[in-house]
Amino acid sequence: MKEKWVLEIKDLCARESVDFFFKQWGGRTAKAGGRKLNGAEHNAMPAHTREERGHALQMAS
C-alpha cells in the first residue's frame, strides 16, 4: 500500500470531520507491517446509535 494514498484518505476524513481508523500496512498480522502512520496510531471509530446499526443491517439484507 502506498503511504501517499493513505495520507490522502486521512486528510479527506479530517476535512469532512469523519473518524479515521488505520488498521495496518499489510501482512497477515498487525505486527507484520505495523499500525503506525507518521509515527502515530489512528484508532478513531464512529459512534453509532442502535437505530443506525439496525438501519445499516436492514439495507445490507
CHARMM internal coordinates of N, CA and C (Angstrom, degrees):
IC EDIT
DIST 1 N 1 CA 1.4356
DIST 1 CA 1 C 1.5288
ANGL 1 N 1 CA 1 C 108.14
DIST 1 C 2 N 1.3028
ANGL 1 CA 1 C 2 N 116.15
DIHE 1 N 1 CA 1 C 2 N 141.01
DIST 2 N 2 CA 1.4562
ANGL 1 C 2 N 2 CA 120.17
DIHE 1 CA 1 C 2 N 2 CA -179.47
DIST 2 CA 2 C 1.5300
ANGL 2 N 2 CA 2 C 111.29
DIHE 1 C 2 N 2 CA 2 C -88.34
DIST 2 C 3 N 1.3329
ANGL 2 CA 2 C 3 N 115.02
DIHE 2 N 2 CA 2 C 3 N 132.27
DIST 3 N 3 CA 1.4677
ANGL 2 C 3 N 3 CA 120.63
DIHE 2 CA 2 C 3 N 3 CA -179.19
DIST 3 CA 3 C 1.5362
ANGL 3 N 3 CA 3 C 111.13
DIHE 2 C 3 N 3 CA 3 C -59.31
DIST 3 C 4 N 1.3220
ANGL 3 CA 3 C 4 N 117.30
DIHE 3 N 3 CA 3 C 4 N -38.46
DIST 4 N 4 CA 1.4594
ANGL 3 C 4 N 4 CA 120.97
DIHE 3 CA 3 C 4 N 4 CA -179.19
DIST 4 CA 4 C 1.5302
ANGL 4 N 4 CA 4 C 110.68
DIHE 3 C 4 N 4 CA 4 C -57.83
DIST 4 C 5 N 1.3181
ANGL 4 CA 4 C 5 N 117.49
DIHE 4 N 4 CA 4 C 5 N -42.30
DIST 5 N 5 CA 1.4620
ANGL 4 C 5 N 5 CA 122.16
DIHE 4 CA 4 C 5 N 5 CA -179.52
DIST 5 CA 5 C 1.5287
ANGL 5 N 5 CA 5 C 110.49
DIHE 4 C 5 N 5 CA 5 C -62.73
DIST 5 C 6 N 1.3369
ANGL 5 CA 5 C 6 N 115.90
DIHE 5 N 5 CA 5 C 6 N -46.39
DIST 6 N 6 CA 1.4714
ANGL 5 C 6 N 6 CA 120.25
DIHE 5 CA 5 C 6 N 6 CA -179.39
DIST 6 CA 6 C 1.5305
ANGL 6 N 6 CA 6 C 110.40
DIHE 5 C 6 N 6 CA 6 C -62.80
DIST 6 C 7 N 1.3185
ANGL 6 CA 6 C 7 N 116.97
DIHE 6 N 6 CA 6 C 7 N -42.88
DIST 7 N 7 CA 1.4674
ANGL 6 C 7 N 7 CA 120.38
DIHE 6 CA 6 C 7 N 7 CA -179.73
DIST 7 CA 7 C 1.5328
ANGL 7 N 7 CA 7 C 111.55
DIHE 6 C 7 N 7 CA 7 C -65.05
DIST 7 C 8 N 1.3264
ANGL 7 CA 7 C 8 N 117.45
DIHE 7 N 7 CA 7 C 8 N -35.85
DIST 8 N 8 CA 1.4690
ANGL 7 C 8 N 8 CA 120.47
DIHE 7 CA 7 C 8 N 8 CA 176.88
DIST 8 CA 8 C 1.5315
ANGL 8 N 8 CA 8 C 110.77
DIHE 7 C 8 N 8 CA 8 C -64.11
DIST 8 C 9 N 1.3359
ANGL 8 CA 8 C 9 N 116.61
DIHE 8 N 8 CA 8 C 9 N -42.12
DIST 9 N 9 CA 1.4651
ANGL 8 C 9 N 9 CA 120.63
DIHE 8 CA 8 C 9 N 9 CA 177.84
DIST 9 CA 9 C 1.5331
ANGL 9 N 9 CA 9 C 110.06
DIHE 8 C 9 N 9 CA 9 C -64.53
DIST 9 C 10 N 1.3383
ANGL 9 CA 9 C 10 N 117.14
DIHE 9 N 9 CA 9 C 10 N -44.11
DIST 10 N 10 CA 1.4697
ANGL 9 C 10 N 10 CA 121.52
DIHE 9 CA 9 C 10 N 10 CA 178.99
DIST 10 CA 10 C 1.5288
ANGL 10 N 10 CA 10 C 110.67
DIHE 9 C 10 N 10 CA 10 C -60.17
DIST 10 C 11 N 1.3216
ANGL 10 CA 10 C 11 N 117.03
DIHE 10 N 10 CA 10 C 11 N -44.27
DIST 11 N 11 CA 1.4683
ANGL 10 C 11 N 11 CA 121.13
DIHE 10 CA 10 C 11 N 11 CA 179.34
DIST 11 CA 11 C 1.5263
ANGL 11 N 11 CA 11 C 111.67
DIHE 10 C 11 N 11 CA 11 C -65.05
DIST 11 C 12 N 1.3171
ANGL 11 CA 11 C 12 N 116.61
DIHE 11 N 11 CA 11 C 12 N -40.75
DIST 12 N 12 CA 1.4714
ANGL 11 C 12 N 12 CA 120.72
DIHE 11 CA 11 C 12 N 12 CA 177.35
DIST 12 CA 12 C 1.5303
ANGL 12 N 12 CA 12 C 110.19
DIHE 11 C 12 N 12 CA 12 C -61.84
DIST 12 C 13 N 1.3204
ANGL 12 CA 12 C 13 N 116.90
DIHE 12 N 12 CA 12 C 13 N -43.95
DIST 13 N 13 CA 1.4665
ANGL 12 C 13 N 13 CA 120.44
DIHE 12 CA 12 C 13 N 13 CA 177.54
DIST 13 CA 13 C 1.5241
ANGL 13 N 13 CA 13 C 110.85
DIHE 12 C 13 N 13 CA 13 C -59.78
DIST 13 C 14 N 1.3243
ANGL 13 CA 13 C 14 N 117.08
DIHE 13 N 13 CA 13 C 14 N -43.32
DIST 14 N 14 CA 1.4653
ANGL 13 C 14 N 14 CA 120.83
DIHE 13 CA 13 C 14 N 14 CA 179.79
DIST 14 CA 14 C 1.5312
ANGL 14 N 14 CA 14 C 110.99
DIHE 13 C 14 N 14 CA 14 C -62.68
DIST 14 C 15 N 1.3197
ANGL 14 CA 14 C 15 N 117.40
DIHE 14 N 14 CA 14 C 15 N -43.86
DIST 15 N 15 CA 1.4773
ANGL 14 C 15 N 15 CA 120.98
DIHE 14 CA 14 C 15 N 15 CA 179.33
DIST 15 CA 15 C 1.5184
ANGL 15 N 15 CA 15 C 112.03
DIHE 14 C 15 N 15 CA 15 C -61.42
DIST 15 C 16 N 1.3238
ANGL 15 CA 15 C 16 N 116.87
DIHE 15 N 15 CA 15 C 16 N -35.36
DIST 16 N 16 CA 1.4650
ANGL 15 C 16 N 16 CA 121.76
DIHE 15 CA 15 C 16 N 16 CA -176.14
DIST 16 CA 16 C 1.5288
ANGL 16 N 16 CA 16 C 112.88
DIHE 15 C 16 N 16 CA 16 C -96.93
DIST 16 C 17 N 1.3301
ANGL 16 CA 16 C 17 N 117.33
DIHE 16 N 16 CA 16 C 17 N 7.74
DIST 17 N 17 CA 1.4711
ANGL 16 C 17 N 17 CA 123.40
DIHE 16 CA 16 C 17 N 17 CA -178.89
DIST 17 CA 17 C 1.5278
ANGL 17 N 17 CA 17 C 112.04
DIHE 16 C 17 N 17 CA 17 C 56.22
DIST 17 C 18 N 1.3331
ANGL 17 CA 17 C 18 N 115.15
DIHE 17 N 17 CA 17 C 18 N 43.71
DIST 18 N 18 CA 1.4585
ANGL 17 C 18 N 18 CA 122.21
DIHE 17 CA 17 C 18 N 18 CA 178.31
DIST 18 CA 18 C 1.5263
ANGL 18 N 18 CA 18 C 107.84
DIHE 17 C 18 N 18 CA 18 C -109.06
DIST 18 C 19 N 1.3371
ANGL 18 CA 18 C 19 N 116.83
DIHE 18 N 18 CA 18 C 19 N 134.80
DIST 19 N 19 CA 1.4615
ANGL 18 C 19 N 19 CA 120.62
DIHE 18 CA 18 C 19 N 19 CA 178.16
DIST 19 CA 19 C 1.5265
ANGL 19 N 19 CA 19 C 110.20
DIHE 18 C 19 N 19 CA 19 C -61.77
DIST 19 C 20 N 1.3368
ANGL 19 CA 19 C 20 N 115.46
DIHE 19 N 19 CA 19 C 20 N 145.18
DIST 20 N 20 CA 1.4670
ANGL 19 C 20 N 20 CA 121.88
DIHE 19 CA 19 C 20 N 20 CA -178.57
DIST 20 CA 20 C 1.5202
ANGL 20 N 20 CA 20 C 109.35
DIHE 19 C 20 N 20 CA 20 C -122.87
DIST 20 C 21 N 1.3167
ANGL 20 CA 20 C 21 N 116.98
DIHE 20 N 20 CA 20 C 21 N 126.09
DIST 21 N 21 CA 1.4596
ANGL 20 C 21 N 21 CA 123.18
DIHE 20 CA 20 C 21 N 21 CA 177.18
DIST 21 CA 21 C 1.5196
ANGL 21 N 21 CA 21 C 107.97
DIHE 20 C 21 N 21 CA 21 C -122.03
DIST 21 C 22 N 1.3203
ANGL 21 CA 21 C 22 N 116.32
DIHE 21 N 21 CA 21 C 22 N 122.97
DIST 22 N 22 CA 1.4639
ANGL 21 C 22 N 22 CA 121.14
DIHE 21 CA 21 C 22 N 22 CA 177.44
DIST 22 CA 22 C 1.5158
ANGL 22 N 22 CA 22 C 108.20
DIHE 21 C 22 N 22 CA 22 C -109.64
DIST 22 C 23 N 1.3147
ANGL 22 CA 22 C 23 N 116.60
DIHE 22 N 22 CA 22 C 23 N 111.94
DIST 23 N 23 CA 1.4674
ANGL 22 C 23 N 23 CA 120.69
DIHE 22 CA 22 C 23 N 23 CA -174.91
DIST 23 CA 23 C 1.5171
ANGL 23 N 23 CA 23 C 112.62
DIHE 22 C 23 N 23 CA 23 C -75.70
DIST 23 C 24 N 1.3329
ANGL 23 CA 23 C 24 N 117.78
DIHE 23 N 23 CA 23 C 24 N -57.35
DIST 24 N 24 CA 1.4631
ANGL 23 C 24 N 24 CA 119.42
DIHE 23 CA 23 C 24 N 24 CA -179.11
DIST 24 CA 24 C 1.5260
ANGL 24 N 24 CA 24 C 109.74
DIHE 23 C 24 N 24 CA 24 C -172.69
DIST 24 C 25 N 1.3185
ANGL 24 CA 24 C 25 N 114.36
DIHE 24 N 24 CA 24 C 25 N 165.89
DIST 25 N 25 CA 1.4587
ANGL 24 C 25 N 25 CA 120.96
DIHE 24 CA 24 C 25 N 25 CA 179.80
DIST 25 CA 25 C 1.5073
ANGL 25 N 25 CA 25 C 113.51
DIHE 24 C 25 N 25 CA 25 C -75.94
DIST 25 C 26 N 1.2853
ANGL 25 CA 25 C 26 N 118.06
DIHE 25 N 25 CA 25 C 26 N -26.48
DIST 26 N 26 CA 1.4549
ANGL 25 C 26 N 26 CA 120.54
DIHE 25 CA 25 C 26 N 26 CA -178.88
DIST 26 CA 26 C 1.5059
ANGL 26 N 26 CA 26 C 111.01
DIHE 25 C 26 N 26 CA 26 C 148.21
DIST 26 C 27 N 1.2790
ANGL 26 CA 26 C 27 N 115.73
DIHE 26 N 26 CA 26 C 27 N 177.68
DIST 27 N 27 CA 1.4486
ANGL 26 C 27 N 27 CA 120.78
DIHE 26 CA 26 C 27 N 27 CA -176.69
DIST 27 CA 27 C 1.5220
ANGL 27 N 27 CA 27 C 110.11
DIHE 26 C 27 N 27 CA 27 C 96.26
DIST 27 C 28 N 1.3018
ANGL 27 CA 27 C 28 N 115.02
DIHE 27 N 27 CA 27 C 28 N 175.05
DIST 28 N 28 CA 1.4667
ANGL 27 C 28 N 28 CA 119.93
DIHE 27 CA 27 C 28 N 28 CA -176.20
DIST 28 CA 28 C 1.5132
ANGL 28 N 28 CA 28 C 112.77
DIHE 27 C 28 N 28 CA 28 C -78.88
DIST 28 C 29 N 1.3256
ANGL 28 CA 28 C 29 N 118.88
DIHE 28 N 28 CA 28 C 29 N -22.47
DIST 29 N 29 CA 1.4547
ANGL 28 C 29 N 29 CA 122.16
DIHE 28 CA 28 C 29 N 29 CA 179.91
DIST 29 CA 29 C 1.5191
ANGL 29 N 29 CA 29 C 109.01
DIHE 28 C 29 N 29 CA 29 C -129.80
DIST 29 C 30 N 1.3109
ANGL 29 CA 29 C 30 N 115.90
DIHE 29 N 29 CA 29 C 30 N 160.87
DIST 30 N 30 CA 1.4706
ANGL 29 C 30 N 30 CA 120.09
DIHE 29 CA 29 C 30 N 30 CA 179.31
DIST 30 CA 30 C 1.5311
ANGL 30 N 30 CA 30 C 111.40
DIHE 29 C 30 N 30 CA 30 C -60.52
DIST 30 C 31 N 1.3257
ANGL 30 CA 30 C 31 N 117.29
DIHE 30 N 30 CA 30 C 31 N -31.50
DIST 31 N 31 CA 1.4644
ANGL 30 C 31 N 31 CA 120.79
DIHE 30 CA 30 C 31 N 31 CA -179.00
DIST 31 CA 31 C 1.5287
ANGL 31 N 31 CA 31 C 112.50
DIHE 30 C 31 N 31 CA 31 C -73.73
DIST 31 C 32 N 1.3222
ANGL 31 CA 31 C 32 N 117.66
DIHE 31 N 31 CA 31 C 32 N -21.18
DIST 32 N 32 CA 1.4638
ANGL 31 C 32 N 32 CA 121.32
DIHE 31 CA 31 C 32 N 32 CA -176.93
DIST 32 CA 32 C 1.5266
ANGL 32 N 32 CA 32 C 111.67
DIHE 31 C 32 N 32 CA 32 C -61.04
DIST 32 C 33 N 1.3172
ANGL 32 CA 32 C 33 N 116.97
DIHE 32 N 32 CA 32 C 33 N -44.69
DIST 33 N 33 CA 1.4523
ANGL 32 C 33 N 33 CA 119.57
DIHE 32 CA 32 C 33 N 33 CA -178.45
DIST 33 CA 33 C 1.5151
ANGL 33 N 33 CA 33 C 112.90
DIHE 32 C 33 N 33 CA 33 C -116.89
DIST 33 C 34 N 1.3057
ANGL 33 CA 33 C 34 N 116.29
DIHE 33 N 33 CA 33 C 34 N -10.07
DIST 34 N 34 CA 1.4535
ANGL 33 C 34 N 34 CA 120.22
DIHE 33 CA 33 C 34 N 34 CA -179.30
DIST 34 CA 34 C 1.5233
ANGL 34 N 34 CA 34 C 112.38
DIHE 33 C 34 N 34 CA 34 C 86.49
DIST 34 C 35 N 1.3273
ANGL 34 CA 34 C 35 N 115.60
DIHE 34 N 34 CA 34 C 35 N 161.38
DIST 35 N 35 CA 1.4579
ANGL 34 C 35 N 35 CA 121.67
DIHE 34 CA 34 C 35 N 35 CA -178.05
DIST 35 CA 35 C 1.5271
ANGL 35 N 35 CA 35 C 112.59
DIHE 34 C 35 N 35 CA 35 C -111.92
DIST 35 C 36 N 1.3194
ANGL 35 CA 35 C 36 N 117.66
DIHE 35 N 35 CA 35 C 36 N -1.91
DIST 36 N 36 CA 1.4659
ANGL 35 C 36 N 36 CA 119.37
DIHE 35 CA 35 C 36 N 36 CA -174.80
DIST 36 CA 36 C 1.5212
ANGL 36 N 36 CA 36 C 111.45
DIHE 35 C 36 N 36 CA 36 C -86.74
DIST 36 C 37 N 1.3166
ANGL 36 CA 36 C 37 N 113.50
DIHE 36 N 36 CA 36 C 37 N 138.97
DIST 37 N 37 CA 1.4631
ANGL 36 C 37 N 37 CA 122.94
DIHE 36 CA 36 C 37 N 37 CA 175.48
DIST 37 CA 37 C 1.5181
ANGL 37 N 37 CA 37 C 105.89
DIHE 36 C 37 N 37 CA 37 C -124.87
DIST 37 C 38 N 1.3152
ANGL 37 CA 37 C 38 N 116.94
DIHE 37 N 37 CA 37 C 38 N 117.40
DIST 38 N 38 CA 1.4679
ANGL 37 C 38 N 38 CA 121.83
DIHE 37 CA 37 C 38 N 38 CA -174.89
DIST 38 CA 38 C 1.5197
ANGL 38 N 38 CA 38 C 111.83
DIHE 37 C 38 N 38 CA 38 C 55.09
DIST 38 C 39 N 1.3456
ANGL 38 CA 38 C 39 N 116.03
DIHE 38 N 38 CA 38 C 39 N 38.39
DIST 39 N 39 CA 1.4579
ANGL 38 C 39 N 39 CA 121.37
DIHE 38 CA 38 C 39 N 39 CA 175.24
DIST 39 CA 39 C 1.5225
ANGL 39 N 39 CA 39 C 115.90
DIHE 38 C 39 N 39 CA 39 C 81.16
DIST 39 C 40 N 1.3221
ANGL 39 CA 39 C 40 N 117.89
DIHE 39 N 39 CA 39 C 40 N 4.81
DIST 40 N 40 CA 1.4640
ANGL 39 C 40 N 40 CA 120.58
DIHE 39 CA 39 C 40 N 40 CA -178.94
DIST 40 CA 40 C 1.5214
ANGL 40 N 40 CA 40 C 110.88
DIHE 39 C 40 N 40 CA 40 C -134.91
DIST 40 C 41 N 1.3379
ANGL 40 CA 40 C 41 N 115.86
DIHE 40 N 40 CA 40 C 41 N 150.95
DIST 41 N 41 CA 1.4568
ANGL 40 C 41 N 41 CA 120.85
DIHE 40 CA 40 C 41 N 41 CA 172.01
DIST 41 CA 41 C 1.5170
ANGL 41 N 41 CA 41 C 108.68
DIHE 40 C 41 N 41 CA 41 C -88.48
DIST 41 C 42 N 1.3135
ANGL 41 CA 41 C 42 N 116.45
DIHE 41 N 41 CA 41 C 42 N 141.33
DIST 42 N 42 CA 1.4664
ANGL 41 C 42 N 42 CA 121.98
DIHE 41 CA 41 C 42 N 42 CA 179.81
DIST 42 CA 42 C 1.5230
ANGL 42 N 42 CA 42 C 107.39
DIHE 41 C 42 N 42 CA 42 C -116.11
DIST 42 C 43 N 1.3347
ANGL 42 CA 42 C 43 N 116.07
DIHE 42 N 42 CA 42 C 43 N 106.14
DIST 43 N 43 CA 1.4535
ANGL 42 C 43 N 43 CA 122.09
DIHE 42 CA 42 C 43 N 43 CA -171.49
DIST 43 CA 43 C 1.5195
ANGL 43 N 43 CA 43 C 114.04
DIHE 42 C 43 N 43 CA 43 C -117.70
DIST 43 C 44 N 1.3063
ANGL 43 CA 43 C 44 N 118.63
DIHE 43 N 43 CA 43 C 44 N 15.77
DIST 44 N 44 CA 1.4659
ANGL 43 C 44 N 44 CA 120.55
DIHE 43 CA 43 C 44 N 44 CA -176.77
DIST 44 CA 44 C 1.5224
ANGL 44 N 44 CA 44 C 110.46
DIHE 43 C 44 N 44 CA 44 C -66.76
DIST 44 C 45 N 1.3105
ANGL 44 CA 44 C 45 N 115.43
DIHE 44 N 44 CA 44 C 45 N 134.08
DIST 45 N 45 CA 1.4641
ANGL 44 C 45 N 45 CA 121.45
DIHE 44 CA 44 C 45 N 45 CA 178.61
DIST 45 CA 45 C 1.5230
ANGL 45 N 45 CA 45 C 107.72
DIHE 44 C 45 N 45 CA 45 C -129.37
DIST 45 C 46 N 1.3164
ANGL 45 CA 45 C 46 N 117.44
DIHE 45 N 45 CA 45 C 46 N 137.48
DIST 46 N 46 CA 1.4689
ANGL 45 C 46 N 46 CA 119.26
DIHE 45 CA 45 C 46 N 46 CA 178.99
DIST 46 CA 46 C 1.5275
ANGL 46 N 46 CA 46 C 110.86
DIHE 45 C 46 N 46 CA 46 C -67.71
DIST 46 C 47 N 1.3156
ANGL 46 CA 46 C 47 N 115.07
DIHE 46 N 46 CA 46 C 47 N 144.40
DIST 47 N 47 CA 1.4592
ANGL 46 C 47 N 47 CA 120.59
DIHE 46 CA 46 C 47 N 47 CA 176.11
DIST 47 CA 47 C 1.5259
ANGL 47 N 47 CA 47 C 107.78
DIHE 46 C 47 N 47 CA 47 C -88.24
DIST 47 C 48 N 1.3183
ANGL 47 CA 47 C 48 N 116.64
DIHE 47 N 47 CA 47 C 48 N 130.98
DIST 48 N 48 CA 1.4558
ANGL 47 C 48 N 48 CA 121.20
DIHE 47 CA 47 C 48 N 48 CA 179.51
DIST 48 CA 48 C 1.5144
ANGL 48 N 48 CA 48 C 109.66
DIHE 47 C 48 N 48 CA 48 C -118.31
DIST 48 C 49 N 1.2925
ANGL 48 CA 48 C 49 N 115.91
DIHE 48 N 48 CA 48 C 49 N 141.93
DIST 49 N 49 CA 1.4518
ANGL 48 C 49 N 49 CA 119.76
DIHE 48 CA 48 C 49 N 49 CA 173.32
DIST 49 CA 49 C 1.5174
ANGL 49 N 49 CA 49 C 108.56
DIHE 48 C 49 N 49 CA 49 C -84.06
DIST 49 C 50 N 1.2918
ANGL 49 CA 49 C 50 N 116.63
DIHE 49 N 49 CA 49 C 50 N 165.32
DIST 50 N 50 CA 1.4656
ANGL 49 C 50 N 50 CA 121.50
DIHE 49 CA 49 C 50 N 50 CA 178.25
DIST 50 CA 50 C 1.5316
ANGL 50 N 50 CA 50 C 109.76
DIHE 49 C 50 N 50 CA 50 C -58.30
DIST 50 C 51 N 1.3302
ANGL 50 CA 50 C 51 N 117.69
DIHE 50 N 50 CA 50 C 51 N -40.27
DIST 51 N 51 CA 1.4691
ANGL 50 C 51 N 51 CA 121.98
DIHE 50 CA 50 C 51 N 51 CA -179.37
DIST 51 CA 51 C 1.5215
ANGL 51 N 51 CA 51 C 110.98
DIHE 50 C 51 N 51 CA 51 C -63.84
DIST 51 C 52 N 1.3410
ANGL 51 CA 51 C 52 N 117.81
DIHE 51 N 51 CA 51 C 52 N -41.61
DIST 52 N 52 CA 1.4617
ANGL 51 C 52 N 52 CA 120.66
DIHE 51 CA 51 C 52 N 52 CA 179.97
DIST 52 CA 52 C 1.5244
ANGL 52 N 52 CA 52 C 110.97
DIHE 51 C 52 N 52 CA 52 C -64.75
DIST 52 C 53 N 1.3195
ANGL 52 CA 52 C 53 N 117.82
DIHE 52 N 52 CA 52 C 53 N -41.67
DIST 53 N 53 CA 1.4612
ANGL 52 C 53 N 53 CA 120.92
DIHE 52 CA 52 C 53 N 53 CA 179.23
DIST 53 CA 53 C 1.5401
ANGL 53 N 53 CA 53 C 110.12
DIHE 52 C 53 N 53 CA 53 C -62.13
DIST 53 C 54 N 1.3135
ANGL 53 CA 53 C 54 N 116.54
DIHE 53 N 53 CA 53 C 54 N -44.36
DIST 54 N 54 CA 1.4623
ANGL 53 C 54 N 54 CA 120.00
DIHE 53 CA 53 C 54 N 54 CA 179.18
DIST 54 CA 54 C 1.5111
ANGL 54 N 54 CA 54 C 111.93
DIHE 53 C 54 N 54 CA 54 C -62.42
DIST 54 C 55 N 1.3189
ANGL 54 CA 54 C 55 N 116.07
DIHE 54 N 54 CA 54 C 55 N -39.06
DIST 55 N 55 CA 1.4649
ANGL 54 C 55 N 55 CA 121.00
DIHE 54 CA 54 C 55 N 55 CA 179.91
DIST 55 CA 55 C 1.5285
ANGL 55 N 55 CA 55 C 110.40
DIHE 54 C 55 N 55 CA 55 C -65.41
DIST 55 C 56 N 1.3256
ANGL 55 CA 55 C 56 N 117.05
DIHE 55 N 55 CA 55 C 56 N -43.31
DIST 56 N 56 CA 1.4694
ANGL 55 C 56 N 56 CA 120.58
DIHE 55 CA 55 C 56 N 56 CA 179.87
DIST 56 CA 56 C 1.5333
ANGL 56 N 56 CA 56 C 110.19
DIHE 55 C 56 N 56 CA 56 C -63.00
DIST 56 C 57 N 1.3066
ANGL 56 CA 56 C 57 N 116.63
DIHE 56 N 56 CA 56 C 57 N -42.24
DIST 57 N 57 CA 1.4564
ANGL 56 C 57 N 57 CA 119.16
DIHE 56 CA 56 C 57 N 57 CA 179.49
DIST 57 CA 57 C 1.5183
ANGL 57 N 57 CA 57 C 110.72
DIHE 56 C 57 N 57 CA 57 C -66.09
DIST 57 C 58 N 1.3065
ANGL 57 CA 57 C 58 N 115.80
DIHE 57 N 57 CA 57 C 58 N -36.96
DIST 58 N 58 CA 1.4575
ANGL 57 C 58 N 58 CA 119.70
DIHE 57 CA 57 C 58 N 58 CA -179.54
DIST 58 CA 58 C 1.5260
ANGL 58 N 58 CA 58 C 110.18
DIHE 57 C 58 N 58 CA 58 C -65.31
DIST 58 C 59 N 1.3280
ANGL 58 CA 58 C 59 N 117.39
DIHE 58 N 58 CA 58 C 59 N -38.92
DIST 59 N 59 CA 1.4505
ANGL 58 C 59 N 59 CA 120.81
DIHE 58 CA 58 C 59 N 59 CA -179.20
DIST 59 CA 59 C 1.5265
ANGL 59 N 59 CA 59 C 111.55
DIHE 58 C 59 N 59 CA 59 C -68.14
DIST 59 C 60 N 1.3305
ANGL 59 CA 59 C 60 N 116.48
DIHE 59 N 59 CA 59 C 60 N -32.57
DIST 60 N 60 CA 1.4564
ANGL 59 C 60 N 60 CA 120.53
DIHE 59 CA 59 C 60 N 60 CA -175.78
DIST 60 CA 60 C 1.5341
ANGL 60 N 60 CA 60 C 112.40
DIHE 59 C 60 N 60 CA 60 C -75.70
DIST 60 C 61 N 1.3129
ANGL 60 CA 60 C 61 N 117.95
DIHE 60 N 60 CA 60 C 61 N -22.03
DIST 61 N 61 CA 1.4641
ANGL 60 C 61 N 61 CA 118.72
DIHE 60 CA 60 C 61 N 61 CA -175.04
DIST 61 CA 61 C 1.5057
ANGL 61 N 61 CA 61 C 113.76
DIHE 60 C 61 N 61 CA 61 C -82.62
END
COOR INIT
IC SEED 1 N 1 CA 1 C
IC BUILD
